[in-house]
């Protein structure tokens, strides 16, 4: 198991290219199931989660090859085992995104209930409700979701809202299934995230007929078949937001490339509000901070609101703010496992229900800490770069799920991070 040793404080400066989006690449790779033949996906990040999906697609009968950095060729000419095995699916919740395309193509799918980060309950009932609306018959058997469509899938108007807003993976599953359904499907309360827009982009390139991207109402006219394509994944707005906070927390200056600020308006708004300067550049932005950090109240929301996947990182920054801040988690109310670890570094954070009250401190202090999930890992790396002394972060395998060689990118900009096996 690897650990990070991080010396701080440091001041970051330099250029960083943002990778293709993990959260877009995963459903896009799953979408190739719908188009028999060889599709090429560009700018796919080299991540543990991506490797899980490669293994999963291979187990279905597809052939997956990495041609060069970021270029993945997926041959789905043969999909003869429409089963998502437990030993693979348990490693990543996004594995559930094979359910819709398998059902649409094969008329049957069996997928184990998914696993992933321990950030709170994330049920798949909305996915199943949407597929039932399209005509699927679904049952649970031995921990597996078994879905069949004996009469094929039929387009319908479907409401996908849930107790915490729209569901990104649920929207992705229903969107992919509906492309090959008979008739017209309308998804109401669809997720509006850019990653869903990117999924619709590849589906339309394959020959689907989808309109309404970026809105909570998606309309899909079913087609008889889809064709393989070559497609480039959008930049990762969560990785970009993480490096924005990295520049801010170290009083640094970073130029981020392959960063679309149109996808990050809520992030930019909050960072500028608390004292971070973000200037647009040709293919991204320049992020700097010279003064103090102001206290702020932040509430995570579905897109275009502030993303839950940046909550922990922003909390690391607000730990240094002048005054008291409140962070409220509306998507995953239990997503606060990083609080105890930050407090070990002399932060002053108190959890109350679905909120955390943060009393800013002058300095964080190095300590041995443990990562609990993907985004908490990133937040602890950020905190450690600003802390005084050498911080040891255990269980950093979490961070490899969503950040490609993060220590190398940060070290190139002035960080002092060593990865060691223990």
C-alpha positions as CSV (number, residue, x, y, z in Angstrom):
1,X,0.0,0.0,0.0
2,X,1.3,3.5,-0.9
3,X,1.6,6.5,1.2
4,X,2.3,10.2,0.5
5,X,4.9,12.2,2.4
6,X,4.3,15.8,1.8
7,X,6.5,18.7,3.0
8,X,4.9,22.1,3.6
9,X,4.3,24.8,3.3
10,X,5.0,25.3,-0.4
11,X,4.1,27.9,-3.0
12,X,2.9,26.4,-6.4
13,X,3.8,28.0,-9.7
14,X,3.7,26.7,-13.2
15,X,1.5,25.1,-15.9
16,X,-0.8,22.1,-15.5
17,X,-2.8,20.4,-18.2
18,X,-6.2,19.1,-17.0
19,X,-6.9,15.5,-18.1
20,X,-10.1,14.3,-19.8
21,X,-13.0,13.9,-17.4
22,X,-13.2,10.7,-15.5
23,X,-17.0,11.2,-14.9
24,X,-17.5,11.7,-18.6
25,X,-15.2,9.0,-19.9
26,X,-16.8,6.2,-17.9
27,X,-20.4,6.4,-19.4
28,X,-18.9,7.3,-22.8
29,X,-16.9,4.0,-22.7
30,X,-20.0,2.2,-21.7
31,X,-21.9,3.8,-24.5
32,X,-19.7,1.9,-27.0
33,X,-21.7,-1.2,-26.2
34,X,-24.6,0.3,-28.2
35,X,-22.6,0.6,-31.4
36,X,-21.1,-2.7,-32.6
37,X,-17.6,-2.2,-34.0
38,X,-14.5,-0.3,-33.1
39,X,-14.9,3.1,-31.4
40,X,-11.9,5.3,-30.4
41,X,-12.1,7.5,-27.4
42,X,-9.5,10.2,-27.0
43,X,-8.2,12.0,-23.8
44,X,-9.2,9.1,-21.5
45,X,-7.3,9.6,-18.2
46,X,-5.1,6.7,-16.9
47,X,-7.0,6.0,-13.7
48,X,-7.9,3.1,-11.5
49,X,-11.6,3.6,-12.2
50,X,-11.0,3.6,-15.9
51,X,-9.1,0.4,-15.7
52,X,-12.0,-1.2,-13.8
53,X,-14.3,-0.3,-16.6
54,X,-11.8,-1.6,-19.2
55,X,-11.8,-4.9,-17.3
56,X,-15.6,-4.9,-17.1
57,X,-16.0,-4.3,-20.9
58,X,-13.6,-7.1,-21.6
59,X,-15.6,-9.4,-19.4
60,X,-18.7,-8.6,-21.5
61,X,-16.9,-9.8,-24.7
62,X,-15.5,-6.5,-25.9
63,X,-11.8,-6.0,-26.8
64,X,-10.2,-2.9,-25.2
65,X,-6.8,-1.6,-26.3
66,X,-4.8,1.5,-25.3
67,X,-3.2,2.7,-28.5
68,X,-1.2,5.6,-27.0
69,X,-1.6,8.0,-24.1
70,X,-5.2,8.8,-23.7
71,X,-6.4,6.9,-26.7
72,X,-8.5,3.9,-26.1
73,X,-10.0,1.7,-28.8
74,X,-13.0,-0.4,-27.8
75,X,-14.3,-3.1,-30.2
76,X,-17.8,-4.1,-29.2
77,X,-18.5,-6.3,-32.2
78,X,-19.1,-9.1,-29.8
79,X,-21.0,-8.6,-26.5
80,X,-21.8,-12.2,-25.6
81,X,-21.8,-12.1,-21.8
82,X,-24.1,-9.4,-20.6
83,X,-23.2,-9.9,-17.0
84,X,-21.5,-7.4,-14.6
85,X,-19.7,-9.7,-12.2
86,X,-19.5,-8.8,-8.5
87,X,-15.7,-9.1,-8.3
88,X,-15.4,-6.2,-10.9
89,X,-18.5,-4.1,-10.2
90,X,-17.9,-4.0,-6.4
91,X,-14.8,-1.8,-7.0
92,X,-16.6,1.1,-8.6
93,X,-20.2,2.5,-8.4
94,X,-20.0,3.8,-11.9
95,X,-20.0,0.2,-13.1
96,X,-23.8,0.5,-13.0
97,X,-23.7,2.5,-16.2
98,X,-23.4,-0.7,-18.3
99,X,-26.9,-1.7,-17.3
100,X,-28.8,0.6,-19.7
101,X,-26.7,-0.1,-22.9
102,X,-26.6,-3.8,-22.2
103,X,-30.3,-4.0,-21.8
104,X,-30.9,-2.0,-25.0
105,X,-28.5,-4.0,-27.1
106,X,-28.9,-7.6,-25.7
107,X,-32.4,-7.4,-24.3
108,X,-31.0,-8.7,-21.1
109,X,-28.5,-7.6,-18.4
110,X,-27.4,-8.9,-15.1
111,X,-25.3,-6.5,-13.0
112,X,-24.2,-6.8,-9.4
113,X,-25.2,-4.1,-7.0
114,X,-22.2,-1.6,-7.3
115,X,-19.6,-0.6,-4.8
116,X,-17.2,2.4,-4.6
117,X,-16.3,5.2,-2.2
118,X,-17.7,5.2,1.4
119,X,-19.4,8.7,1.2
120,X,-22.9,7.7,2.1
121,X,-25.9,5.8,0.8
122,X,-26.2,6.0,-3.0
123,X,-29.2,3.7,-4.1
124,X,-29.9,2.8,-7.7
125,X,-33.7,2.7,-7.3
126,X,-34.1,5.7,-9.7
127,X,-32.1,3.8,-12.4
128,X,-34.4,0.8,-12.1
129,X,-37.6,2.9,-12.0
130,X,-36.6,4.6,-15.2
131,X,-35.8,1.3,-17.0
132,X,-39.1,-0.1,-15.8
133,X,-40.8,2.9,-17.4
134,X,-39.2,2.0,-20.7
135,X,-40.7,-1.5,-20.4
136,X,-38.0,-3.5,-18.6
137,X,-38.8,-6.3,-16.2
138,X,-36.4,-6.1,-13.2
139,X,-35.8,-8.3,-10.2
140,X,-33.0,-8.7,-7.7
141,X,-31.4,-12.1,-7.4
142,X,-28.4,-13.1,-5.2
143,X,-27.3,-9.4,-5.0
144,X,-27.6,-8.9,-8.7
145,X,-29.9,-6.7,-10.7
146,X,-31.5,-8.8,-13.4
147,X,-33.2,-6.8,-16.2
148,X,-35.0,-8.1,-19.3
149,X,-36.9,-6.5,-22.1
150,X,-38.9,-9.3,-23.7
151,X,-40.9,-6.9,-25.8
152,X,-38.1,-4.5,-26.4
153,X,-37.8,-1.0,-24.9
154,X,-40.6,1.5,-25.6
155,X,-40.2,5.3,-25.4
156,X,-42.0,7.1,-22.7
157,X,-42.1,10.3,-20.6
158,X,-40.1,9.6,-17.5
159,X,-39.6,11.7,-14.3
160,X,-36.1,11.0,-12.8
161,X,-36.1,13.3,-9.8
162,X,-35.0,12.0,-6.4
163,X,-34.8,13.2,-2.8
164,X,-31.4,14.8,-3.5
165,X,-32.2,16.1,-7.0
166,X,-31.4,14.6,-10.3
167,X,-29.1,11.6,-10.7
168,X,-26.2,11.7,-13.1
169,X,-25.6,8.0,-13.5
170,X,-29.3,7.4,-13.5
171,X,-29.8,9.9,-16.4
172,X,-26.9,8.3,-18.2
173,X,-28.4,4.8,-18.0
174,X,-31.9,5.9,-19.1
175,X,-30.4,8.1,-21.9
176,X,-28.3,5.2,-23.3
177,X,-31.2,2.7,-23.1
178,X,-33.6,5.1,-24.8
179,X,-31.5,5.6,-27.9
180,X,-32.5,2.2,-29.2
181,X,-36.1,2.2,-27.8
182,X,-39.1,2.4,-30.1
183,X,-40.6,5.8,-30.2
184,X,-39.8,9.0,-28.3
185,X,-38.5,9.2,-24.7
186,X,-38.6,12.4,-22.7
187,X,-36.6,12.5,-19.5
188,X,-37.8,15.1,-17.0
189,X,-35.6,16.2,-14.2
190,X,-32.6,14.9,-16.1
191,X,-29.1,15.7,-14.8
192,X,-27.7,18.9,-16.5
193,X,-24.0,18.2,-15.8
194,X,-21.6,18.7,-18.7
195,X,-20.7,15.0,-18.4
196,X,-24.3,14.1,-19.5
197,X,-23.9,16.6,-22.4
198,X,-20.7,14.9,-23.4
199,X,-22.4,11.5,-23.3
200,X,-25.2,12.8,-25.5
201,X,-22.5,14.2,-27.8
202,X,-21.0,10.8,-28.5
203,X,-24.4,9.2,-28.8
204,X,-25.5,11.8,-31.4
205,X,-22.2,11.2,-33.2
206,X,-23.1,7.5,-33.3
207,X,-26.4,8.4,-34.9
208,X,-28.8,8.9,-31.9
209,X,-31.3,11.7,-32.0
210,X,-31.1,13.6,-28.6
211,X,-32.0,17.2,-27.9
212,X,-32.2,19.3,-24.8
213,X,-28.6,18.8,-23.6
214,X,-27.8,21.1,-20.7
215,X,-31.4,21.3,-19.6
216,X,-33.5,19.2,-17.2
217,X,-35.6,17.9,-20.2
218,X,-34.0,15.5,-22.6
219,X,-35.8,14.2,-25.7
220,X,-34.6,11.1,-27.4
221,X,-36.1,9.7,-30.6
222,X,-35.3,6.1,-30.8
223,X,-33.3,4.7,-33.7
224,X,-32.8,1.2,-35.0
225,X,-29.0,1.1,-34.7
226,X,-25.9,3.1,-33.8
227,X,-22.4,3.2,-35.4
228,X,-18.9,3.3,-33.9
229,X,-17.1,6.7,-33.8
230,X,-14.0,8.5,-32.8
231,X,-14.7,11.0,-30.0
232,X,-12.7,13.2,-27.5
233,X,-13.7,13.5,-23.8
234,X,-14.2,17.0,-22.3
235,X,-11.7,18.3,-19.7
236,X,-12.3,17.3,-16.0
237,X,-13.9,20.1,-14.2
238,X,-13.4,18.5,-10.8
239,X,-9.6,18.0,-11.4
240,X,-9.5,21.6,-12.6
241,X,-11.3,22.8,-9.5
242,X,-8.9,20.8,-7.3
243,X,-5.9,22.5,-8.9
244,X,-7.6,25.9,-8.6
245,X,-7.8,25.3,-4.8
246,X,-4.2,24.0,-4.9
247,X,-3.1,27.4,-6.2
248,X,-5.2,29.3,-3.7
249,X,-4.2,27.3,-0.6
250,X,-0.5,27.6,-1.3
251,X,-0.7,31.4,-2.3
252,X,0.5,30.2,-5.7
253,X,0.1,31.0,-9.4
254,X,-1.0,28.2,-11.7
255,X,-2.0,28.3,-15.3
256,X,-4.5,25.5,-16.1
257,X,-4.9,24.2,-19.7
258,X,-7.8,22.2,-21.1
259,X,-10.1,23.8,-18.6
260,X,-13.6,25.0,-19.6
261,X,-14.7,27.8,-17.2
262,X,-18.2,27.6,-18.7
263,X,-18.6,24.3,-16.9
264,X,-17.3,25.8,-13.6
265,X,-19.3,29.0,-13.0
266,X,-20.3,28.1,-9.4
267,X,-16.7,27.1,-8.5
268,X,-15.3,30.3,-10.0
269,X,-17.9,32.4,-8.2
270,X,-17.2,31.0,-4.8
271,X,-13.4,31.1,-5.2
272,X,-13.5,34.7,-6.4
273,X,-15.8,35.6,-3.5
274,X,-13.3,34.4,-0.9
275,X,-10.3,36.1,-2.4
276,X,-8.9,34.0,-5.3
277,X,-8.2,35.7,-8.7
278,X,-9.1,33.6,-11.8
279,X,-8.3,35.1,-15.2
280,X,-9.3,33.5,-18.4
281,X,-6.6,32.3,-20.9
282,X,-6.7,30.8,-24.3
283,X,-7.5,27.2,-23.3
284,X,-8.1,27.6,-19.6
285,X,-7.3,30.0,-16.9
286,X,-4.7,31.5,-14.5
287,X,-5.4,31.1,-10.8
288,X,-3.6,33.3,-8.2
289,X,-3.9,34.3,-4.6
290,X,-2.0,37.0,-2.7
291,X,-4.2,38.1,0.1
292,X,-6.2,36.4,2.9
293,X,-9.1,34.0,2.5
294,X,-12.5,35.3,3.4
295,X,-15.0,33.2,5.3
296,X,-18.0,32.0,3.2
297,X,-21.1,29.8,3.3
298,X,-21.1,27.1,0.7
299,X,-24.0,24.6,-0.2
300,X,-23.4,21.8,-2.6
301,X,-26.1,21.3,-5.2
302,X,-26.8,19.5,-8.4
303,X,-25.3,21.2,-11.5
304,X,-25.0,24.2,-12.1
305,X,-24.7,24.5,-8.3
306,X,-21.5,24.0,-6.4
307,X,-20.4,20.3,-6.9
308,X,-20.2,17.9,-4.1
309,X,-17.0,16.5,-5.5
310,X,-15.2,19.8,-4.6
311,X,-16.7,20.1,-1.1
312,X,-13.8,18.6,0.7
313,X,-11.2,20.5,-1.2
314,X,-12.9,23.8,-0.6
315,X,-13.1,23.0,3.1
316,X,-9.3,22.6,3.3
317,X,-9.1,26.1,1.9
318,X,-11.7,27.6,4.3
319,X,-9.8,26.1,7.2
320,X,-7.4,29.0,6.6
321,X,-10.1,31.7,6.3
322,X,-10.5,34.8,8.4
323,X,-13.7,34.0,10.4
324,X,-16.3,31.3,10.4
325,X,-17.5,29.4,7.4
326,X,-20.4,26.9,6.9
327,X,-20.3,24.1,4.3
328,X,-23.7,22.3,3.8
329,X,-23.8,19.1,1.9
330,X,-27.1,18.6,0.0
331,X,-26.1,15.7,-2.2
332,X,-24.4,13.2,0.2
333,X,-25.2,14.4,3.7
334,X,-22.7,12.0,5.3
335,X,-19.7,13.1,3.1
336,X,-17.6,14.5,5.9
337,X,-15.1,11.7,6.7
338,X,-12.3,14.2,6.0
339,X,-13.3,16.5,8.9
340,X,-11.6,14.4,11.6
341,X,-8.4,14.1,9.6
342,X,-8.2,17.8,9.0
343,X,-8.8,18.4,12.7
344,X,-5.7,16.2,13.3
345,X,-3.8,18.9,11.4
346,X,-5.1,21.6,13.8
347,X,-8.1,22.7,11.7
348,X,-11.1,23.8,13.8
349,X,-14.1,22.1,12.1
350,X,-17.3,20.9,13.8
351,X,-19.9,18.8,12.1
352,X,-23.5,19.4,12.8
353,X,-25.9,17.3,10.8
354,X,-25.4,17.9,7.1
355,X,-23.2,20.9,7.7
356,X,-19.7,21.6,8.9
357,X,-18.8,24.8,10.8
358,X,-15.3,25.9,10.1
359,X,-13.4,28.4,12.3
360,X,-10.4,29.6,10.4
361,X,-7.0,29.1,11.9
362,X,-3.7,30.7,11.0
363,X,-1.8,27.6,10.2
364,X,-2.3,23.9,9.7
365,X,0.2,21.5,11.3
366,X,1.6,18.3,9.7
367,X,0.3,15.0,11.2
368,X,-0.2,11.4,10.1
369,X,-3.6,11.1,8.5
370,X,-5.7,8.7,6.5
371,X,-7.7,9.1,3.3
372,X,-11.2,7.8,3.3
373,X,-12.4,8.4,-0.2
374,X,-11.4,9.9,-3.6
375,X,-12.1,13.6,-3.0
376,X,-11.2,13.5,0.6
377,X,-7.8,12.2,-0.5
378,X,-7.3,15.3,-2.7
379,X,-8.4,17.6,0.0
380,X,-5.8,16.1,2.4
381,X,-3.1,16.6,-0.2
382,X,-4.1,20.2,-0.5
383,X,-4.1,20.7,3.2
384,X,-0.7,19.0,3.6
385,X,0.9,21.3,1.0
386,X,-0.1,24.3,3.2
387,X,0.7,22.7,6.5
388,X,3.9,23.2,8.5
389,X,6.0,20.1,8.6
390,X,5.9,16.7,6.9
391,X,2.4,15.1,6.6
392,X,2.0,11.4,6.0
393,X,-1.2,10.4,4.2
394,X,-2.1,6.7,4.3
395,X,-4.4,4.8,1.9
396,X,-3.7,7.1,-1.1
397,X,-4.9,4.4,-3.5
398,X,-8.2,6.3,-3.3
399,X,-6.7,9.3,-5.1
400,X,-5.5,7.1,-8.0
401,X,-9.2,6.5,-8.8
402,X,-9.7,10.0,-10.0
403,X,-6.3,11.8,-10.4
404,X,-3.7,10.7,-12.8
405,X,-0.2,10.9,-11.2
406,X,-1.3,13.9,-9.1
407,X,2.0,14.0,-7.2
408,X,4.0,14.4,-10.4
409,X,1.8,17.3,-11.6
410,X,2.0,19.1,-8.3
411,X,5.8,18.4,-7.9
412,X,6.4,19.9,-11.3
413,X,4.8,23.1,-10.0
414,X,6.8,23.2,-6.8
415,X,5.2,20.7,-4.4
416,X,7.3,18.3,-2.3
417,X,5.4,15.0,-2.5
418,X,7.0,11.6,-2.2
419,X,5.1,8.4,-2.9
420,X,6.3,5.4,-0.9
421,X,5.3,1.8,-0.6
422,X,4.9,0.4,2.9
